[in-house]
Amino acid sequence: MLVISRKVDEVVEIGDAKVVVVGIKPGGGVRLGIKAPRNVPIHRGEIAELIREQEGEQVRTVWGRMTCGN
């Protein structure tokens, strides 16, 4: 894992995406702005995990149908 310190308005570039520190809230919350190509999915970690779980469930369901001869 790469850990980078940034101040407000500073940027981190990841491929074609740019992540900008928009603000820091009292208590340590950080607001980020992300500019990326439209074809790049961007999700909070917990949402991405739910999507992966749902996709895995769909794959298992389809595989079960294929192996049952339906």
C-alpha positions, 0 to 999 in steps of 0.5 A: 500500500502506498501512503501519500500525504496531501493538503487541500487542493493537492492532487494524486494521479492514478492512471487517467484519474485525478484525486483532489483533496477538497477539504478536511473536516474537524475530527479528521474526515477527508473530502475527496474529488475524483475526476476519471474517465466515464468508463472507470467505475468509482465506488466507496469500499463498502459499496464495491464489496457489495457489488462483488458479493452480488456478482459472485452470487450471480456467477454461482447461480448461473454455474449451478444451473449449468451443472444441474442440466437446466 
